[in-house]
Structure formats: structure tokens, C-alpha cells
Amino acid sequence: MNYEAENAASSAAYIPGAKKKRSFWKNPKFKFGATATVLTISFVALVIIINVIFSALATSYLWYIDMTKEKMYTISESTLMLLDPYRNNENVNIRIIFCQDPDKLEQSLETKLVHNMALQYEQEFDFVKVEYIDIVKHPSLADPYRTTSETNVKTTDVIIENGSDFRKFALEAFYTFSSNTGEVFALNAEYKITSAILQLVGDRPIAYFTIGHGESVEGSKIYEMFQDAGFDVRKIDLSKEDMDSSAKVVVINNPRTDFMGFKDSVNEIAKIDALLDNYGNLMVFLDATVRELPELEEFLAEWGVAFERKLVRDKANSLSVDGTEIVAEYTREGLGSSLTKTLWQLETPPKAIVNYARPIKLLYDRKDSRDTSVVLQTSSEKTAVALELDAPMEAEGEPGVYNLLTISRETRMINNVPIYNYVMVAGTKSFTDDKYIGNPAYGNGDIIYAAMKAFGKETVPINIDFKVFDETALNLTTQEANTWSVLVTAFLPCCVLVAGCVVYFRRRHL
């Protein structure tokens, strides 16, 4: 054996300091990296699986926490209180029907929000079920909801049904639109759904709207408000018809001509008086441009109310330059405060707007069984003036504090229990305009609902707020706008200038 050759070969193979080359697959870096990668992939996959499972369960059982500022995904306490009496009622079976599959509803934010709200009702109330019909694949399923041959049922429509009675809503009905821009600024779904359910269940008190005197009835916001509140709303021509004696309220909205009195062939005023004698109630909204309505005004005088032949202007507390769109002052005492207390007690009370209004004079505080009270008036700062109706807007008026909305009450004792009925009067037709009622920044709607409740309708959906989206506009009076203008254009720049001078002179001194 050639030991020298073998040793030489061994020596040649061995190099001092050289590392033995390892296999790539056995490299520790690869092993550790592969393990980390596998663990990461496994963890991500587990998270995805858990997320899918819980998302499915959350959709079915509404497992989530509503962290939105507007509580966009939560039913309010008002709805819970209003609908609680109908739990376990065999005669109440509400179906909220969507006209397309739930998967398609989730593809659009507009339909998704409404769908989610409906699912909350189903989860909360045992008498509410959410159902779906595909009117594209099965058009005949929409036939029961076509009230006329011309009625069209869309895939975005929502039907709320109880037995054979139902209400059909377009998607737009669940949203509130800005009167200025026409853009959506709030979700109104809870209000509409709760209102529809109240209309479909229980007894519906009668509310009459007079016609035959040029009144604004159908299409007016107050007409819609009474419908939404669950009233059986009817139009009536008092010259031809009699009112149901059980009616709760009659509304006279913007009459252009007078009512017939005792000198006429038919006494319309007597019919209104008879309803009030039977514990009914009255609302009157009178346009400032209407001159005289002697019969109606004489009747209102019996309730302690008289219209002055003037127009109120308050440039310091107005949303308009001419001072006619007045930001009214809430009364904080007397009967009227019961309609406004929930508003003026708020940290930032919503504005109540009275546009182009006559001042109202109270003829007495108390007389026999009747008493009167102010609900809204001009500012106590005495910046308001009253102009003659024909006077130009630039004319000087008589300064003072003027009443804009009033309420009168009659009290009768039945078995030692006081029973009330009311007459509410506004010297303007615009108090219930859409631009004020449809905007939660204003308190007009809250006052009307408070009046409805006082009239005896306990299930009025008050305090069901719109779910306002983040982007909102400021509604400033002229005085507020002037204050902010001075602050932004003068005060803040002066502060910056002073601070700059101080820094400059200090550095120069150093």
C-alpha cells in the first residue's frame, strides 16, 4: 500500500480554516425561515377562516359593536318604547319585504343601510320578519302590491305589511335630502319603519285636513307628518260633510278664503266648535299675505288668539338678509314650555324657524276654563320689529317682543280627572315646510310631534332622530355670521401678527 500517496491525497483534501459545505435544504437559515413562513401562512389562514365564520354569523345574528357617532346601526330607545306593547301580540305580524335577494342588497351602500336596519327590527321584535322576493325572476310576486294598474314596483322598493294592509316605500323615502343642494345628508330608515308599523297596528285616531278654502293639503309636509305618526288622515269639505265625532284633531293649513259661519247656509265654524266640545283639537297655520278671515278669526278670538295686521322682521336673529326667516326664541314658562322643554334643555338647542310671519296677540291669560300661552316668540333682545303688511322691507318698524306660535287649552274635570283639548296657532304657513321639518338642525318637527302627543296620540314617534352623515352645514343667523367674520378676518390675523412681532423683537434683542 502506498501510504505516501494516500497521505498526500488526504493533505490535499484538507484545507485549514475551510468550512464544510452543507446541503441547502439542511441550512439552518432555510429551516428557520421555512418554519416562520409556514407559521405566518397558517396564522393568516386561521385569521381568514375565523373572520369568514364570524362575518357569516355576524350577518345572520348581527354580532357587532356600533362605534359610529351617529349610531347608524342601532335602534333607538324611542322605537323600543313605542313598539314594546306589541310584543307577543298574535294580531301583529309585521313583514318587511325587500324586492331582491339579500346578496344584492349588500352590494349597494344605500340598500345595505336600510337592509341592516330592517334586520335589527327582526332581531329585536318577535312580531317582525324580514323576507325577500325576486320580482325580476318572478314578477307576479309584486302583483299584490300594485295598488293600481299603473303602479310600478321596483327592486329597490321596500314593503312593510301586516295582514292585508301594507305600505310601499321607494328607497329614497328612507333618506333625507338637503333642500338647498338636493344631496343626501341623513338616514331616515328607523323613523319610516317605526312610523309604518304604527300605522299598521292598533287603533288609528282620525285627523281631518280641511279643504275648499284654498288650503295646502296633499303634498304638504304636515299632512305627511300626521300619516307617519299613525293617524288616519282624511280630507274634509265642511260645507258638504260632517266630521266623525271621535276625531282627535282638525288641521287648517294655509286657507286663502274664509269659513262659512252662522249667517251662511252651512255653518263650518260650528262643526269645528262641536269637535272641540267633544275633546278634539285644532291646528291653524295662516299665511301672512292673507288679509282677513273674519269668521275664522272671530272663532279663534274665543280661544284668546288674534292675528295682528303686521309682518315680523328680526335682522339680528334671522337666516335671511331681510330678517323675515326668524330664529325664534323658545318659551321657558307656562303651558307652551311643555312643547319646547326637551329642546331648550339641550346643550345646543336646535333652531326653531318661523318664516314670513304675522305676530299673534294673546287676548287673555286665563278666562273661565281656558288659558293661553306662548310657544315661540322673537328674541328677548328686542331686535325684532313689526312692519305694516304693505310697508317696504326697508321701512322702520315698531320694536318689541312678538309672539310667533301660541297654544290655548281648555280644561274640564271628568270624575275629578282633568281632561284637556288644545288649539295651536301660527301666523305663518311655512312652519312645517320641508326645509325645516326635514332637517334635524331645526326644532320645528319636534314641536309638532309634541303637540300631537298632547292631543292624545301616545304612539307618535317623537325623538326618533335622523342618522345624520358626517358632513353637515352650519345654519347661522346674521348676527352669528358677523361675529365669525370678525373673528376669522380680523381677530385671528391680528393675533398672528402680534405673535410674530414679539418673536421678531425678542430675537433681535438676543
C-alpha positions in Angstrom: 0.0 0.0 0.0 1.3 3.4 -1.0 0.9 5.3 2.3 2.7 8.3 1.0 0.3 8.8 -1.9 -2.7 8.3 0.4 -1.4 10.9 2.9 -0.7 13.3 0.1 -4.3 12.9 -1.1 -5.6 13.5 2.4 -3.4 16.5 2.9 -4.6 17.9 -0.4 -8.3 17.4 0.6 -7.9 19.1 3.9 -7.5 22.9 3.9 -7.1 24.5 7.3 -9.9 27.0 8.2 -12.2 25.8 5.4 -15.9 25.1 6.3 -17.6 22.0 5.2 -20.2 22.8 2.6 -23.7 21.9 3.8 -26.8 21.0 1.8 -29.2 23.9 1.0 -32.2 22.0 2.5 -30.3 21.4 5.7 -29.2 25.0 6.1 -30.4 26.4 9.5 -31.4 29.7 7.9 -33.7 27.9 5.5 -35.1 25.8 8.2 -35.9 28.8 10.4 -37.2 30.8 7.5 -39.4 28.0 6.3 -40.8 27.5 9.8 -41.5 31.2 10.1 -43.2 31.3 6.7 -45.3 28.2 7.4 -46.4 29.7 10.8 -47.2 33.0 9.2 -49.2 31.4 6.4 -51.0 29.2 8.9 -51.8 32.2 11.2 -53.1 34.3 8.3 -55.2 31.4 7.0 -56.6 30.8 10.5 -57.5 34.5 10.8 -59.2 34.5 7.4 -61.2 31.3 8.3 -62.2 32.8 11.7 -63.1 36.1 10.0 -65.3 34.4 7.4 -67.1 32.3 10.0 -67.7 35.3 12.3 -68.7 37.5 9.4 -71.3 35.0 8.4 -72.5 34.7 11.9 -72.5 38.5 12.4 -74.6 38.9 9.2 -77.1 36.3 10.5 -77.2 37.3 14.1 -76.0 41.0 13.9 -72.9 40.4 16.0 -71.2 43.7 16.0 -70.5 46.8 18.1 -71.9 50.1 16.7 -69.0 52.5 17.0 -70.4 55.1 14.7 -71.0 58.5 16.1 -74.5 58.6 14.6 -75.4 55.1 15.9 -76.1 54.2 12.3 -76.6 50.5 13.2 -78.6 50.8 16.4 -82.4 51.1 17.1 -83.2 54.0 19.4 -84.8 53.8 22.8 -87.8 55.7 21.4 -88.6 52.9 18.9 -88.1 50.2 21.6 -90.6 52.1 23.9 -93.1 52.7 21.1 -93.2 49.1 19.8 -92.8 47.2 23.1 -96.6 47.0 23.7 -97.0 44.8 20.6 -94.6 42.0 21.7 -96.4 38.6 21.9 -99.4 40.1 20.2 -100.9 37.4 17.9 -102.7 40.0 15.8 -99.5 41.8 14.9 -97.3 40.1 12.3 -95.1 42.6 10.5 -93.3 41.6 7.3 -90.6 43.8 5.9 -90.3 42.7 2.3 -87.3 43.5 0.1 -87.8 43.1 -3.7 -84.4 41.5 -4.4 -82.0 38.9 -2.9 -80.1 39.9 0.3 -76.7 39.4 -1.5 -77.7 42.2 -4.0 -78.9 44.4 -1.2 -75.4 44.3 0.4 -73.7 45.4 -2.9 -75.0 49.0 -2.6 -74.5 51.2 0.5 -77.9 52.8 0.1 -79.8 49.5 0.2 -77.3 47.9 2.7 -78.1 50.5 5.4 -81.8 50.1 5.0 -81.5 46.3 5.0 -79.3 46.3 8.1 -81.9 48.5 9.9 -84.7 46.1 9.0 -82.6 43.1 10.3 -82.3 44.9 13.6 -86.1 45.1 13.9 -86.3 41.4 13.2 -83.8 40.6 15.9 -85.4 42.9 18.5 -89.1 42.2 18.0 -90.7 38.8 17.8 -93.5 40.1 15.6 -91.2 41.4 12.8 -89.9 39.2 10.0 -87.6 40.2 7.1 -88.4 38.5 3.8 -87.3 38.6 0.2 -89.0 38.3 -3.2 -87.2 38.4 -6.5 -89.5 40.4 -8.7 -87.1 40.1 -11.7 -87.3 36.3 -11.8 -90.9 36.2 -10.5 -92.7 39.4 -11.5 -96.1 38.1 -10.3 -94.9 38.2 -6.7 -95.2 42.0 -6.9 -98.9 41.9 -8.1 -100.4 42.1 -4.5 -98.6 45.4 -4.0 -99.7 47.1 -7.2 -102.5 49.4 -5.9 -103.4 50.4 -9.5 -102.7 49.2 -13.0 -100.2 52.0 -13.3 -98.3 51.2 -10.1 -94.7 50.1 -10.6 -92.8 48.0 -8.1 -89.1 48.4 -8.3 -86.3 46.2 -7.0 -85.2 48.9 -4.6 -88.7 49.2 -3.1 -89.4 48.1 0.5 -92.9 46.8 1.5 -94.0 46.8 5.2 -97.0 44.6 5.7 -99.4 43.5 8.4 -102.1 41.1 7.3 -103.8 42.5 4.2 -102.7 46.1 4.9 -99.3 47.3 3.7 -97.2 50.4 3.0 -94.8 50.6 0.0 -91.7 52.8 0.1 -89.2 53.8 -2.5 -85.6 53.7 -1.4 -85.5 57.5 -1.4 -88.1 57.6 1.4 -85.5 56.2 3.8 -83.2 59.1 3.3 -83.4 62.9 4.0 -82.3 65.3 1.3 -81.0 68.8 1.6 -83.5 71.3 0.3 -80.6 73.5 -0.9 -78.3 71.0 -2.7 -80.6 68.0 -3.2 -77.9 65.8 -1.7 -78.5 63.0 0.9 -77.4 64.1 4.3 -79.2 61.7 6.7 -80.6 58.2 7.1 -84.3 58.2 7.9 -84.9 54.5 7.9 -85.8 54.0 11.5 -88.3 56.8 11.5 -90.0 55.5 8.4 -90.1 51.8 9.5 -91.4 52.7 13.0 -94.0 55.1 11.6 -95.2 52.4 9.1 -95.5 49.8 11.8 -97.5 52.2 14.0 -99.8 52.9 11.0 -100.4 49.2 10.5 -101.2 48.2 14.1 -103.7 49.2 16.7 -106.3 52.0 16.6 -105.6 54.9 14.3 -107.0 58.2 15.6 -108.6 60.4 12.9 -107.0 63.7 11.8 -109.0 65.9 9.4 -107.5 68.4 7.0 -110.0 71.0 5.7 -110.3 71.7 2.0 -112.5 74.1 0.0 -110.7 77.3 1.1 -107.5 77.0 -1.0 -105.7 75.1 1.7 -102.3 73.3 1.2 -103.2 69.7 1.9 -101.8 66.7 0.0 -98.1 67.1 -0.7 -97.7 69.4 2.4 -95.2 68.2 4.9 -97.6 68.4 7.9 -100.0 66.1 6.0 -97.2 63.6 5.6 -96.2 64.0 9.3 -99.7 63.0 10.5 -99.6 60.0 8.3 -96.2 58.9 9.6 -97.4 59.4 13.1 -100.1 56.8 12.7 -103.2 59.0 12.2 -106.0 58.1 9.9 -105.6 61.2 7.8 -108.7 62.4 5.9 -109.6 65.4 3.8 -112.9 67.1 4.5 -115.0 69.8 2.9 -117.0 71.1 5.9 -119.5 72.8 3.6 -120.6 69.3 2.4 -119.6 66.8 5.1 -119.7 66.3 8.8 -116.7 65.1 10.9 -116.6 61.9 12.8 -117.2 62.9 16.4 -114.3 60.7 17.6 -111.7 62.6 15.6 -108.7 63.8 17.5 -107.7 66.8 15.5 -108.6 69.1 12.6 -105.9 71.0 10.7 -106.4 74.2 8.8 -103.3 74.7 6.7 -102.9 77.9 4.8 -106.6 78.8 3.9 -107.0 81.5 1.3 -110.7 82.2 1.9 -112.9 82.4 5.0 -115.0 79.6 6.5 -118.8 79.8 6.5 -120.4 80.9 9.7 -123.8 81.2 11.3 -125.1 83.7 8.7 -124.4 81.2 5.9 -126.4 78.2 4.7 -123.9 75.8 6.2 -122.0 76.7 9.4 -118.5 75.3 9.1 -117.3 77.1 12.2 -120.0 75.3 14.2 -118.7 71.9 13.1 -115.2 72.8 14.2 -116.6 74.1 17.5 -118.6 70.8 18.0 -115.4 68.7 17.6 -113.6 70.8 20.2 -116.5 70.5 22.5 -116.1 66.7 22.1 -112.4 67.0 23.3 -111.0 67.4 19.8 -108.1 69.7 18.9 -107.3 72.3 16.3 -104.2 73.4 14.4 -104.2 76.6 12.3 -101.3 77.8 10.1 -102.2 81.1 8.4 -100.3 82.8 5.6 -99.3 86.4 6.5 -100.3 87.5 3.0 -104.0 86.6 3.6 -105.8 89.7 4.7 -108.9 88.9 6.7 -110.8 85.8 7.6 -113.5 87.2 9.8 -115.4 84.1 10.7 -112.3 82.0 11.5 -110.6 84.9 13.4 -113.7 85.5 15.5 -113.7 81.9 16.5 -110.0 81.9 17.4 -110.6 85.0 19.5 -112.8 82.9 21.7 -109.7 80.9 22.4 -107.7 84.0 23.3 -105.9 84.4 20.0 -105.8 87.3 17.5 -103.6 88.0 14.4 -102.1 91.4 14.0 -102.1 93.1 10.6 -98.3 93.2 10.5 -95.2 91.3 9.5 -92.4 90.5 11.9 -88.7 91.1 11.0 -85.6 90.5 13.1 -82.4 91.0 11.1 -80.1 90.1 14.1 -81.8 86.7 14.5 -82.6 85.5 11.1 -81.3 83.1 8.4 -82.2 85.6 5.7 -80.8 89.0 4.9 -84.2 90.7 5.0 -84.8 89.4 8.5 -88.1 87.5 7.8 -86.7 84.0 8.3 -86.6 84.3 12.1 -84.8 82.1 14.5 -87.4 82.0 17.2 -87.0 82.0 21.0 -88.3 79.0 23.0 -90.6 79.9 25.8 -89.4 78.6 29.1 -92.5 79.0 31.3 -96.2 78.3 31.2 -98.1 75.8 29.1 -96.0 76.4 25.9 -92.9 75.3 27.6 -94.2 71.7 27.8 -93.8 71.6 24.0 -90.3 73.0 23.9 -88.7 71.9 27.2 -86.9 68.9 25.7 -85.4 71.3 23.1 -84.2 74.3 25.1 -82.8 72.0 27.8 -80.3 70.6 25.3 -76.7 71.8 25.4 -77.0 73.1 21.9 -80.8 73.5 21.2 -81.9 73.2 17.5 -83.2 76.3 15.9 -86.9 76.8 15.5 -87.6 78.8 12.3 -90.6 80.9 11.7 -90.6 82.5 8.2 -92.6 85.4 7.0 -95.0 85.5 10.0 -97.6 87.7 11.5 -97.4 88.4 15.2 -100.0 86.9 17.4 -101.7 88.7 20.2 -103.0 86.8 23.3 -106.3 88.3 24.3 -106.2 86.9 27.8 -104.0 84.6 30.1 -106.9 82.8 31.6 -110.7 83.0 31.0 -113.2 80.6 32.6 -111.9 77.1 31.7 -109.4 78.3 29.0 -105.8 79.5 29.3 -103.3 80.7 26.7 -99.5 80.5 26.4 -96.7 81.4 24.0 -94.7 78.6 22.4 -92.3 80.6 20.2 -91.6 84.4 20.2 -89.0 86.8 18.8 -85.7 87.3 20.8 -85.9 89.0 24.2 -83.1 91.3 22.9 -85.8 93.4 21.3 -84.2 93.4 17.9 -87.4 92.5 16.3 -89.8 95.0 14.6 -93.3 94.7 13.3 -94.0 96.3 9.9 -97.3 97.1 8.3 -98.1 94.4 5.7 -97.9 96.8 2.8 -94.8 98.6 4.1 -91.5 98.1 2.2 -88.9 95.9 3.9 -86.5 98.8 4.4 -89.2 100.7 6.4 -88.8 101.3 10.1 -91.0 99.1 12.3 -92.2 99.1 15.8 -89.6 97.3 18.0 -90.7 94.7 20.6 -91.1 91.1 21.5 -93.7 89.3 19.3 -95.5 86.0 19.6 -95.0 83.7 16.7 -96.6 80.4 17.8 -99.2 80.0 20.5 -101.3 77.3 22.2 -104.6 77.6 24.0 -106.0 74.9 26.4 -109.4 74.1 27.7 -109.6 72.1 31.0 -112.7 70.1 32.0 -113.0 67.8 35.1 -114.5 64.4 34.4 -114.8 62.3 37.6 -112.2 64.6 39.3 -109.8 63.9 36.4 -108.7 66.9 34.2 -109.3 66.4 30.5 -107.7 68.8 28.1 -108.1 69.9 24.5 -106.0 72.4 22.6 -105.8 75.0 19.8 -102.4 75.7 18.3 -102.0 78.7 16.1 -99.1 80.0 13.9 -99.1 83.2 11.9 -97.3 81.6 9.1 -97.8 78.8 6.6 -94.1 77.9 6.5 -93.6 76.4 9.9 -94.0 72.9 8.6 -92.1 73.4 5.3 -89.9 70.5 4.2 -86.7 72.6 4.6 -87.4 72.9 8.3 -89.2 69.7 9.2 -86.9 67.5 7.2 -83.7 68.9 8.8 -82.8 67.8 12.4 -80.9 71.0 12.8 -84.3 72.7 13.3 -86.8 72.1 16.1 -90.0 72.6 14.1 -90.7 68.9 13.7 -90.2 68.2 17.4 -92.7 70.9 18.4 -95.3 69.5 16.0 -94.8 66.0 17.4 -95.0 67.2 21.0 -98.3 68.9 20.1 -99.6 65.6 18.6 -98.7 63.8 21.8 -100.6 66.5 23.8 -103.6 65.9 21.5 -103.8 62.4 22.7 -101.8 60.3 20.3 -99.5 58.5 22.6 -97.7 56.5 19.9 -96.3 59.4 18.0 -92.7 58.6 17.0 -91.1 61.6 18.7 -87.4 61.7 19.3 -86.5 59.3 16.5 -83.7 61.3 15.1 -82.3 61.1 11.6 -78.9 59.4 11.4 -77.0 62.4 10.0 -74.0 61.7 8.0 -70.7 63.4 8.9 -70.8 66.2 6.5 -73.3 68.9 7.9 -73.7 72.6 7.1 -73.8 75.4 9.6 -77.0 77.4 9.9 -76.0 80.8 11.2 -78.0 83.9 12.0 -76.9 87.2 10.5 -75.5 88.2 13.9 -73.6 84.9 14.3 -72.2 85.2 10.8 -71.0 88.7 11.5 -69.3 87.6 14.7 -67.5 84.8 13.0 -66.5 87.1 10.1 -64.8 89.5 12.5 -63.2 86.6 14.4 -61.8 85.0 11.2 -60.9 88.0 9.2 -59.6 90.4 11.9 -59.0 88.9 15.3 -57.1 85.8 14.3 -54.8 87.6 11.8 -54.1 90.3 14.5 -53.1 87.5 17.0 -50.7 86.0 14.4 -49.3 89.5 13.7 -48.7 90.3 17.4 -47.1 86.9 18.0 -44.8 87.4 15.0 -43.7 90.9 16.3 -43.0 89.5 19.8 -40.8 86.7 18.3 -39.0 89.2 16.0 -38.1 91.7 18.7 -37.0 89.0 21.2 -34.7 87.5 18.6 -33.4 91.0 17.7 -32.7 91.7 21.3 -30.8 88.5 21.7 
